[in-house]
Amino acid sequence: MYIIKFSSSYWVSGVVDKAKASAKTGRSKKAKAVKNDAQLLIRINGEEREQFLALCEELDTSAAREIRRFIRGFIRKNQQTEES
C-alpha cells in the first residue's frame, strides 16, 4: 500500500482515502463547496498560451485557477453594474 499526497487529498493504492483527506483539511464531506462539473473550451494563440502557462508556473498557480478567478470577478463586476 502506498500513500501519495496530491492537492490535499490522500490516495491509497489509487483510491481516495476520504477519512484522511477530511481529517487533514478539517473539512467534512458536507462542507465541500459547489463542485466544478462543467468545461469551457477556448481557442487562443499558441504563443499567448505558452506565455500564460509559464507565468502561472512562475507565480505558483494553475491556469485553471486563474481563469476561474477571472470569470468569478467578471461576473461579480457585471452583476454589480446591472444592479446599480
N, CA, C and O atoms as CSV, one atom per row, in Angstrom:
chain,resi,resn,atom,element,x,y,z
A,1,MET,N,N,0.845,-1.165,0.000
A,1,MET,CA,C,0.000,0.000,0.000
A,1,MET,C,C,0.895,1.235,0.000
A,1,MET,O,O,1.930,1.270,0.667
A,2,TYR,N,N,0.483,2.239,-0.753
A,2,TYR,CA,C,1.251,3.471,-0.772
A,2,TYR,C,C,0.308,4.642,-0.612
A,2,TYR,O,O,-0.870,4.554,-0.958
A,3,ILE,N,N,0.827,5.740,-0.085
A,3,ILE,CA,C,0.042,6.961,0.106
A,3,ILE,C,C,0.772,8.084,-0.606
A,3,ILE,O,O,1.961,8.311,-0.387
A,4,ILE,N,N,0.048,8.773,-1.453
A,4,ILE,CA,C,0.612,9.903,-2.190
A,4,ILE,C,C,-0.226,11.128,-1.869
A,4,ILE,O,O,-1.445,11.100,-2.042
A,5,LYS,N,N,0.396,12.200,-1.407
A,5,LYS,CA,C,-0.327,13.438,-1.164
A,5,LYS,C,C,-0.442,14.186,-2.482
A,5,LYS,O,O,0.556,14.439,-3.157
A,6,PHE,N,N,-1.664,14.534,-2.838
A,6,PHE,CA,C,-1.925,15.242,-4.088
A,6,PHE,C,C,-3.024,16.251,-3.847
A,6,PHE,O,O,-4.183,15.872,-3.679
A,7,SER,N,N,-2.687,17.523,-3.828
A,7,SER,CA,C,-3.663,18.594,-3.656
A,7,SER,C,C,-4.564,18.382,-2.444
A,7,SER,O,O,-5.788,18.420,-2.564
A,8,SER,N,N,-3.977,18.166,-1.310
A,8,SER,CA,C,-4.686,17.992,-0.045
A,8,SER,C,C,-5.570,16.751,-0.007
A,8,SER,O,O,-6.439,16.648,0.859
A,9,SER,N,N,-5.376,15.822,-0.909
A,9,SER,CA,C,-6.094,14.545,-0.865
A,9,SER,C,C,-5.068,13.445,-0.683
A,9,SER,O,O,-3.913,13.596,-1.081
A,10,TYR,N,N,-5.475,12.362,-0.095
A,10,TYR,CA,C,-4.583,11.229,0.066
A,10,TYR,C,C,-5.095,10.094,-0.789
A,10,TYR,O,O,-6.269,9.730,-0.720
A,11,TRP,N,N,-4.219,9.541,-1.587
A,11,TRP,CA,C,-4.568,8.422,-2.451
A,11,TRP,C,C,-3.937,7.179,-1.857
A,11,TRP,O,O,-2.728,7.142,-1.627
A,12,VAL,N,N,-4.731,6.177,-1.612
A,12,VAL,CA,C,-4.249,4.920,-1.082
A,12,VAL,C,C,-4.488,3.875,-2.162
A,12,VAL,O,O,-5.630,3.537,-2.475
A,13,SER,N,N,-3.401,3.370,-2.726
A,13,SER,CA,C,-3.484,2.383,-3.807
A,13,SER,C,C,-4.409,2.854,-4.920
A,13,SER,O,O,-5.148,2.053,-5.490
A,14,GLY,N,N,-4.376,4.129,-5.230
A,14,GLY,CA,C,-5.164,4.666,-6.336
A,14,GLY,C,C,-6.583,5.047,-5.963
A,14,GLY,O,O,-7.330,5.504,-6.828
A,15,VAL,N,N,-6.990,4.877,-4.700
A,15,VAL,CA,C,-8.343,5.219,-4.264
A,15,VAL,C,C,-8.225,6.304,-3.202
A,15,VAL,O,O,-7.377,6.214,-2.314
A,16,VAL,N,N,-9.070,7.327,-3.286
A,16,VAL,CA,C,-9.007,8.423,-2.326
A,16,VAL,C,C,-9.441,7.928,-0.958
A,16,VAL,O,O,-10.508,7.331,-0.814
A,17,ASP,N,N,-8.615,8.178,0.038
A,17,ASP,CA,C,-8.966,7.875,1.413
A,17,ASP,C,C,-9.603,9.138,1.980
A,17,ASP,O,O,-8.899,10.022,2.468
A,18,LYS,N,N,-10.942,9.229,1.917
A,18,LYS,CA,C,-11.656,10.444,2.293
A,18,LYS,C,C,-11.547,10.764,3.781
A,18,LYS,O,O,-11.558,11.934,4.163
A,19,ALA,N,N,-11.443,9.748,4.613
A,19,ALA,CA,C,-11.324,9.983,6.050
A,19,ALA,C,C,-10.040,10.748,6.352
A,19,ALA,O,O,-10.052,11.716,7.113
A,20,LYS,N,N,-8.919,10.305,5.746
A,20,LYS,CA,C,-7.647,11.001,5.963
A,20,LYS,C,C,-7.670,12.379,5.318
A,20,LYS,O,O,-7.132,13.332,5.881
A,21,ALA,N,N,-8.277,12.495,4.162
A,21,ALA,CA,C,-8.325,13.779,3.467
A,21,ALA,C,C,-9.120,14.794,4.270
A,21,ALA,O,O,-8.675,15.931,4.427
A,22,SER,N,N,-10.296,14.411,4.788
A,22,SER,CA,C,-11.103,15.352,5.551
A,22,SER,C,C,-10.459,15.662,6.900
A,22,SER,O,O,-10.572,16.784,7.395
A,23,ALA,N,N,-9.786,14.679,7.498
A,23,ALA,CA,C,-9.098,14.926,8.766
A,23,ALA,C,C,-7.956,15.914,8.565
A,23,ALA,O,O,-7.742,16.798,9.394
A,24,LYS,N,N,-7.229,15.764,7.472
A,24,LYS,CA,C,-6.089,16.636,7.187
A,24,LYS,C,C,-6.526,18.056,6.870
A,24,LYS,O,O,-5.908,19.011,7.340
A,25,THR,N,N,-7.602,18.213,6.063
A,25,THR,CA,C,-8.038,19.540,5.644
A,25,THR,C,C,-8.989,20.188,6.629
A,25,THR,O,O,-9.213,21.397,6.577
A,26,GLY,N,N,-9.568,19.367,7.553
A,26,GLY,CA,C,-10.509,19.916,8.510
A,26,GLY,C,C,-11.894,20.109,7.921
A,26,GLY,O,O,-12.753,20.722,8.554
A,27,ARG,N,N,-12.127,19.595,6.718
A,27,ARG,CA,C,-13.423,19.735,6.066
A,27,ARG,C,C,-14.162,18.402,6.104
A,27,ARG,O,O,-13.568,17.341,5.912
A,28,SER,N,N,-15.443,18.474,6.350
A,28,SER,CA,C,-16.249,17.259,6.288
A,28,SER,C,C,-16.750,17.081,4.859
A,28,SER,O,O,-16.573,17.959,4.015
A,29,LYS,N,N,-17.368,15.952,4.601
A,29,LYS,CA,C,-17.909,15.687,3.271
A,29,LYS,C,C,-18.966,16.712,2.893
A,29,LYS,O,O,-19.050,17.104,1.730
A,30,LYS,N,N,-19.779,17.158,3.858
A,30,LYS,CA,C,-20.870,18.089,3.590
A,30,LYS,C,C,-20.386,19.522,3.381
A,30,LYS,O,O,-21.107,20.326,2.790
A,31,ALA,N,N,-19.197,19.858,3.844
A,31,ALA,CA,C,-18.706,21.227,3.792
A,31,ALA,C,C,-18.092,21.589,2.441
A,31,ALA,O,O,-17.647,22.720,2.248
A,32,LYS,N,N,-18.065,20.648,1.514
A,32,LYS,CA,C,-17.438,20.913,0.220
A,32,LYS,C,C,-18.235,21.960,-0.558
A,32,LYS,O,O,-19.466,21.939,-0.569
A,33,ALA,N,N,-17.524,22.859,-1.198
A,33,ALA,CA,C,-18.159,23.910,-1.987
A,33,ALA,C,C,-18.793,23.313,-3.240
A,33,ALA,O,O,-18.726,22.105,-3.466
A,34,VAL,N,N,-19.397,24.158,-4.037
A,34,VAL,CA,C,-20.034,23.735,-5.276
A,34,VAL,C,C,-19.008,23.041,-6.160
A,34,VAL,O,O,-17.897,23.534,-6.355
A,35,LYS,N,N,-19.401,21.893,-6.688
A,35,LYS,CA,C,-18.487,21.097,-7.496
A,35,LYS,C,C,-18.325,21.705,-8.887
A,35,LYS,O,O,-19.299,22.117,-9.517
A,36,ASN,N,N,-17.086,21.753,-9.350
A,36,ASN,CA,C,-16.816,22.187,-10.716
A,36,ASN,C,C,-17.132,21.017,-11.635
A,36,ASN,O,O,-16.393,20.034,-11.670
A,37,ASP,N,N,-18.226,21.121,-12.376
A,37,ASP,CA,C,-18.669,19.991,-13.178
A,37,ASP,C,C,-18.846,20.328,-14.661
A,37,ASP,O,O,-19.431,19.539,-15.404
A,38,ALA,N,N,-18.355,21.471,-15.095
A,38,ALA,CA,C,-18.504,21.870,-16.491
A,38,ALA,C,C,-17.150,22.306,-17.043
A,38,ALA,O,O,-16.241,22.675,-16.299
A,39,GLN,N,N,-17.047,22.252,-18.353
A,39,GLN,CA,C,-15.814,22.672,-19.008
A,39,GLN,C,C,-16.100,23.813,-19.959
A,39,GLN,O,O,-17.221,23.970,-20.442
A,40,LEU,N,N,-15.080,24.606,-20.225
A,40,LEU,CA,C,-15.144,25.688,-21.176
A,40,LEU,C,C,-13.967,25.516,-22.114
A,40,LEU,O,O,-12.814,25.558,-21.683
A,41,LEU,N,N,-14.244,25.326,-23.378
A,41,LEU,CA,C,-13.194,25.135,-24.371
A,41,LEU,C,C,-13.005,26.450,-25.112
A,41,LEU,O,O,-13.958,26.997,-25.668
A,42,ILE,N,N,-11.770,26.958,-25.121
A,42,ILE,CA,C,-11.494,28.210,-25.828
A,42,ILE,C,C,-10.318,28.005,-26.769
A,42,ILE,O,O,-9.486,27.122,-26.561
A,43,ARG,N,N,-10.260,28.816,-27.785
A,43,ARG,CA,C,-9.132,28.796,-28.709
A,43,ARG,C,C,-8.365,30.108,-28.535
A,43,ARG,O,O,-8.932,31.197,-28.617
A,44,ILE,N,N,-7.072,29.972,-28.296
A,44,ILE,CA,C,-6.226,31.153,-28.152
A,44,ILE,C,C,-4.949,30.932,-28.953
A,44,ILE,O,O,-4.637,29.815,-29.366
A,45,ASN,N,N,-4.235,32.000,-29.157
A,45,ASN,CA,C,-2.957,31.964,-29.859
A,45,ASN,C,C,-1.981,31.103,-29.061
A,45,ASN,O,O,-1.871,31.249,-27.843
A,46,GLY,N,N,-1.281,30.215,-29.741
A,46,GLY,CA,C,-0.347,29.301,-29.090
A,46,GLY,C,C,0.739,30.006,-28.309
A,46,GLY,O,O,1.129,29.559,-27.231
A,47,GLU,N,N,1.226,31.105,-28.849
A,47,GLU,CA,C,2.286,31.866,-28.159
A,47,GLU,C,C,1.760,32.468,-26.857
A,47,GLU,O,O,2.439,32.427,-25.831
A,48,GLU,N,N,0.534,33.034,-26.901
A,48,GLU,CA,C,-0.064,33.598,-25.690
A,48,GLU,C,C,-0.316,32.505,-24.657
A,48,GLU,O,O,-0.125,32.724,-23.461
A,49,ARG,N,N,-0.746,31.329,-25.115
A,49,ARG,CA,C,-0.988,30.200,-24.211
A,49,ARG,C,C,0.294,29.827,-23.477
A,49,ARG,O,O,0.287,29.648,-22.260
A,50,GLU,N,N,1.385,29.711,-24.212
A,50,GLU,CA,C,2.664,29.344,-23.603
A,50,GLU,C,C,3.130,30.399,-22.610
A,50,GLU,O,O,3.636,30.060,-21.540
A,51,GLN,N,N,2.964,31.680,-22.951
A,51,GLN,CA,C,3.339,32.752,-22.036
A,51,GLN,C,C,2.493,32.701,-20.761
A,51,GLN,O,O,3.001,32.871,-19.653
A,52,PHE,N,N,1.198,32.463,-20.942
A,52,PHE,CA,C,0.286,32.384,-19.795
A,52,PHE,C,C,0.654,31.222,-18.885
A,52,PHE,O,O,0.726,31.385,-17.667
A,53,LEU,N,N,0.887,30.051,-19.465
A,53,LEU,CA,C,1.253,28.883,-18.666
A,53,LEU,C,C,2.581,29.092,-17.943
A,53,LEU,O,O,2.719,28.705,-16.782
A,54,ALA,N,N,3.551,29.695,-18.612
A,54,ALA,CA,C,4.853,29.964,-17.991
A,54,ALA,C,C,4.697,30.934,-16.824
A,54,ALA,O,O,5.311,30.751,-15.772
A,55,LEU,N,N,3.879,31.962,-17.011
A,55,LEU,CA,C,3.661,32.942,-15.948
A,55,LEU,C,C,2.933,32.307,-14.769
A,55,LEU,O,O,3.265,32.584,-13.616
A,56,CYS,N,N,1.952,31.464,-15.043
A,56,CYS,CA,C,1.247,30.768,-13.961
A,56,CYS,C,C,2.215,29.905,-13.163
A,56,CYS,O,O,2.171,29.886,-11.933
A,57,GLU,N,N,3.079,29.200,-13.857
A,57,GLU,CA,C,4.061,28.356,-13.173
A,57,GLU,C,C,5.006,29.213,-12.329
A,57,GLU,O,O,5.329,28.858,-11.195
A,58,GLU,N,N,5.442,30.334,-12.885
A,58,GLU,CA,C,6.343,31.240,-12.158
A,58,GLU,C,C,5.677,31.780,-10.894
A,58,GLU,O,O,6.338,31.984,-9.876
A,59,LEU,N,N,4.360,32.012,-10.964
A,59,LEU,CA,C,3.606,32.548,-9.832
A,59,LEU,C,C,3.032,31.451,-8.934
A,59,LEU,O,O,2.270,31.732,-8.009
A,60,ASP,N,N,3.404,30.204,-9.214
A,60,ASP,CA,C,2.968,29.051,-8.426
A,60,ASP,C,C,1.447,28.959,-8.334
A,60,ASP,O,O,0.882,28.829,-7.248
A,61,THR,N,N,0.802,29.029,-9.488
A,61,THR,CA,C,-0.642,28.882,-9.586
A,61,THR,C,C,-0.936,28.060,-10.835
A,61,THR,O,O,-0.022,27.717,-11.584
A,62,SER,N,N,-2.194,27.747,-11.057
A,62,SER,CA,C,-2.541,26.985,-12.256
A,62,SER,C,C,-3.341,27.868,-13.208
A,62,SER,O,O,-3.975,28.840,-12.796
A,63,ALA,N,N,-3.300,27.514,-14.467
A,63,ALA,CA,C,-4.054,28.254,-15.472
A,63,ALA,C,C,-5.547,28.178,-15.156
A,63,ALA,O,O,-6.254,29.182,-15.244
A,64,ALA,N,N,-6.020,27.003,-14.794
A,64,ALA,CA,C,-7.442,26.833,-14.485
A,64,ALA,C,C,-7.863,27.723,-13.316
A,64,ALA,O,O,-8.927,28.340,-13.358
A,65,ARG,N,N,-7.044,27.790,-12.287
A,65,ARG,CA,C,-7.360,28.623,-11.117
A,65,ARG,C,C,-7.464,30.087,-11.517
A,65,ARG,O,O,-8.381,30.788,-11.090
A,66,GLU,N,N,-6.532,30.544,-12.329
A,66,GLU,CA,C,-6.550,31.951,-12.732
A,66,GLU,C,C,-7.711,32.273,-13.658
A,66,GLU,O,O,-8.269,33.368,-13.585
A,67,ILE,N,N,-8.083,31.351,-14.520
A,67,ILE,CA,C,-9.234,31.573,-15.400
A,67,ILE,C,C,-10.518,31.579,-14.582
A,67,ILE,O,O,-11.390,32.416,-14.813
A,68,ARG,N,N,-10.650,30.645,-13.616
A,68,ARG,CA,C,-11.827,30.656,-12.745
A,68,ARG,C,C,-11.900,31.956,-11.954
A,68,ARG,O,O,-12.980,32.523,-11.786
A,69,ARG,N,N,-10.750,32.428,-11.467
A,69,ARG,CA,C,-10.716,33.695,-10.715
A,69,ARG,C,C,-11.179,34.852,-11.593
A,69,ARG,O,O,-11.935,35.711,-11.138
A,70,PHE,N,N,-10.735,34.882,-12.841
A,70,PHE,CA,C,-11.160,35.926,-13.768
A,70,PHE,C,C,-12.666,35.866,-13.994
A,70,PHE,O,O,-13.343,36.893,-13.940
A,71,ILE,N,N,-13.198,34.664,-14.249
A,71,ILE,CA,C,-14.625,34.503,-14.526
A,71,ILE,C,C,-15.464,34.964,-13.335
A,71,ILE,O,O,-16.442,35.688,-13.515
A,72,ARG,N,N,-15.094,34.555,-12.128
A,72,ARG,CA,C,-15.848,34.959,-10.936
A,72,ARG,C,C,-15.816,36.472,-10.745
A,72,ARG,O,O,-16.841,37.075,-10.426
A,73,GLY,N,N,-14.649,37.093,-10.937
A,73,GLY,CA,C,-14.543,38.548,-10.824
A,73,GLY,C,C,-15.346,39.262,-11.886
A,73,GLY,O,O,-15.979,40.279,-11.604
A,74,PHE,N,N,-15.332,38.748,-13.102
A,74,PHE,CA,C,-16.083,39.320,-14.217
A,74,PHE,C,C,-17.580,39.275,-13.928
A,74,PHE,O,O,-18.294,40.247,-14.176
A,75,ILE,N,N,-18.053,38.143,-13.404
A,75,ILE,CA,C,-19.473,38.011,-13.055
A,75,ILE,C,C,-19.834,38.995,-11.956
A,75,ILE,O,O,-20.830,39.710,-12.068
A,76,ARG,N,N,-19.029,39.041,-10.887
A,76,ARG,CA,C,-19.294,39.977,-9.781
A,76,ARG,C,C,-19.359,41.412,-10.268
A,76,ARG,O,O,-20.285,42.150,-9.928
A,77,LYS,N,N,-18.385,41.804,-11.057
A,77,LYS,CA,C,-18.308,43.180,-11.557
A,77,LYS,C,C,-19.531,43.532,-12.385
A,77,LYS,O,O,-20.095,44.613,-12.218
A,78,ASN,N,N,-19.944,42.663,-13.256
A,78,ASN,CA,C,-21.056,42.964,-14.141
A,78,ASN,C,C,-22.412,42.799,-13.471
A,78,ASN,O,O,-23.373,43.441,-13.894
A,79,GLN,N,N,-22.526,41.970,-12.449
A,79,GLN,CA,C,-23.762,41.888,-11.688
A,79,GLN,C,C,-23.963,43.155,-10.896
A,79,GLN,O,O,-25.085,43.654,-10.806
A,80,GLN,N,N,-22.888,43.696,-10.311
A,80,GLN,CA,C,-22.979,44.936,-9.549
A,80,GLN,C,C,-23.378,46.071,-10.461
A,80,GLN,O,O,-24.163,46.929,-10.058
A,81,THR,N,N,-22.857,46.106,-11.694
A,81,THR,CA,C,-23.181,47.160,-12.651
A,81,THR,C,C,-24.656,47.087,-13.027
A,81,THR,O,O,-25.320,48.120,-13.108
A,82,GLU,N,N,-25.174,45.899,-13.254
A,82,GLU,CA,C,-26.576,45.723,-13.632
A,82,GLU,C,C,-27.517,46.082,-12.486
A,82,GLU,O,O,-28.592,46.632,-12.723
A,83,GLU,N,N,-27.126,45.779,-11.241
A,83,GLU,CA,C,-27.971,46.059,-10.081
A,83,GLU,C,C,-27.990,47.537,-9.725
A,83,GLU,O,O,-28.943,47.982,-9.084
A,84,SER,N,N,-27.000,48.311,-10.103
A,84,SER,CA,C,-26.911,49.738,-9.751
A,84,SER,C,C,-27.889,50.577,-10.510
A,84,SER,O,O,-27.934,51.793,-10.324
